[in-house]
């Protein structure tokens, strides 16, 4: 059975959102539009069974709206604070810790020299894929793997440093079921995913690879019609959300919330 979420922590973008980190050059984000898109995302979470826990915008950290990178939550089991691979994001973790301590009595944490962005972590049932990226290193992945073992959860690493166009592992993968994965073509033939039922993202719609299963629906970004058709043909109900301004900052649907 796939995890069901009852809560989601979110943080809206700050006025200086456009000053955050990005590896793409597709225009400067419109912050007012980003705020409207964030509100629509939060409305979709609430419609689909999640209490939305809203943290205030934090202009000290322009990337802080991407709350997913700061912690990993195993619903009903525990939570771990990460150690972001971008130095400018390190301070985001403290605020997330304060929010999580209301729900988890203790928090594990990645320590130096390990780095880990939770955007590099894809949970698929009792197995977790950990991306080795320019933000997550082998030491951070090893620390996470050890922590997961106490819960009987296995893991493996997937090195994405040579794949163009994706910042984090979850830029190109999503778990729809414990044994069904969405994968972009650049990842679809990787040995780590052998034996899984793979839903391939059509060429040209790679941004759609960052979709999110939220209880009985799948959140998908607007603008990927062929991919949407594939998911609907498999029986999924979709929430289509405009993510144009977050795409400009390397962000996707999973990045905007911590779900548990």
Long-range contacts (C-beta under 8 A, 24 or more apart in sequence): 2-125, 2-175, 2-177, 2-178, 2-213, 3-75, 3-123, 4-49, 4-75, 4-215, 5-49, 5-50, 5-75, 5-214, 5-215, 5-259, 5-260, 6-49, 6-50, 6-51, 6-260, 7-50, 7-51, 7-52, 7-53, 7-103, 7-259, 7-260, 8-45, 8-50, 8-51, 8-52, 8-53, 8-257, 8-258, 8-259, 8-260, 9-53, 9-55, 9-67, 9-96, 9-99, 9-100, 9-257, 9-258, 10-38, 10-41, 10-42, 10-45, 10-52, 10-53, 10-54, 10-55, 10-65, 10-67, 10-256, 10-257, 10-258, 11-54, 11-55, 11-56, 11-57, 11-58, 11-64, 11-65, 11-67, 12-38, 12-39, 12-54, 12-57, 12-65, 13-38, 13-57, 13-65, 14-57, 14-58, 14-59, 14-61, 14-62, 14-64, 14-65, 15-57, 15-59, 16-59, 16-62, 17-62, 17-65, 17-249, 18-62, 18-249, 19-62, 20-62, 20-63, 20-249, 21-62, 21-63, 21-86, 21-88, 21-89, 21-249, 21-250, 22-248, 22-249, 22-250, 23-167, 23-250, 24-247, 24-248, 24-250, 26-247, 26-248, 27-248, 28-248, 29-245, 29-246, 29-248, 29-249, 30-245, 31-245, 33-244, 33-245, 34-65, 34-245, 34-246, 37-241, 37-242, 37-243, 37-244, 37-245, 37-246, 38-65, 38-256, 40-241, 40-242, 41-219, 41-241, 41-253, 41-256, 41-257, 44-214, 44-219, 44-239, 44-241, 45-214, 45-257, 47-239, 48-214, 48-215, 48-216, 48-217, 48-239, 49-214, 49-215, 49-216, 50-214, 50-215, 50-259, 53-99, 55-95, 55-99, 58-92, 58-95, 60-91, 61-88, 61-89, 61-91, 61-92, 63-88, 63-89, 63-92, 63-249, 64-89, 64-92, 64-95, 65-246, 65-251, 65-255, 65-256, 66-119, 66-249, 66-251, 66-255, 66-256, 67-92, 67-96, 67-255, 67-256, 67-257, 67-258, 68-118, 68-119, 68-254, 68-255, 68-256, 68-257, 68-258, 69-117, 69-118, 69-119, 69-135, 69-168, 69-255, 70-96, 70-118, 70-258, 71-96, 71-97, 71-100, 71-107, 71-118, 71-258, 72-116, 72-118, 72-121, 72-144, 73-100, 73-104, 73-258, 73-259, 73-260, 74-123, 74-148, 74-151, 74-153, 75-259, 75-260, 77-151, 78-104, 78-106, 78-108, 78-151, 79-103, 79-104, 79-107, 79-108, 79-260, 80-107, 80-108, 80-109, 80-110, 80-144, 80-147, 81-107, 81-108, 81-109, 81-110, 82-109, 82-110, 82-116, 82-117, 82-118, 82-140, 83-109, 83-110, 83-111, 83-112, 83-114, 83-115, 83-116, 83-140, 84-115, 84-116, 84-117, 84-135, 85-115, 85-116, 85-117, 85-133, 85-134, 85-135, 85-136, 85-137, 85-140, 86-117, 86-135, 96-258, 100-258, 103-260, 108-147, 110-140, 110-143, 110-144, 111-143, 113-137, 113-139, 114-139, 114-140, 114-141, 114-142, 114-143, 115-139, 115-140, 116-140, 116-141, 116-143, 116-144, 117-168, 119-167, 119-168, 119-169, 119-170, 119-171, 119-254, 119-255, 120-160, 120-168, 120-169, 120-170, 121-169, 121-170, 122-169, 122-170, 122-173, 122-174, 122-175, 122-181, 123-175, 124-175, 124-178, 124-179, 124-181, 124-196, 125-175, 125-177, 125-178, 125-179, 126-152, 126-153, 126-154, 126-178, 127-153, 127-154, 127-155, 127-156, 127-178, 128-153, 128-154, 128-155, 129-155, 129-156, 129-157, 129-158, 129-169, 129-173, 129-192, 130-155, 130-156, 130-157, 130-158, 130-169, 131-157, 131-158, 131-159, 131-160, 131-168, 131-169, 131-170, 132-157, 132-158, 132-159, 132-160, 132-161, 133-160, 133-161, 133-167, 133-168, 133-169, 134-161, 134-167, 135-167, 135-168, 136-168, 156-192, 157-192, 158-187, 158-190, 158-192, 160-187, 163-187, 165-206, 166-206, 166-209, 167-250, 170-210, 170-252, 170-254, 171-209, 171-210, 171-250, 171-252, 172-201, 172-206, 172-209, 172-210, 173-209, 174-209, 174-210, 174-211, 174-212, 174-213, 174-254, 175-213, 176-213, 176-218, 176-231, 176-234, 176-236, 177-213, 182-208, 182-209, 182-211, 183-209, 184-209, 199-230, 199-231, 199-234, 200-230, 201-227, 202-226, 202-227, 202-230, 207-243, 207-247, 207-252, 210-252, 210-253, 210-254, 210-255, 211-253, 212-253, 212-254, 212-259, 214-239, 214-259, 219-253, 220-253, 221-247, 221-252, 221-253
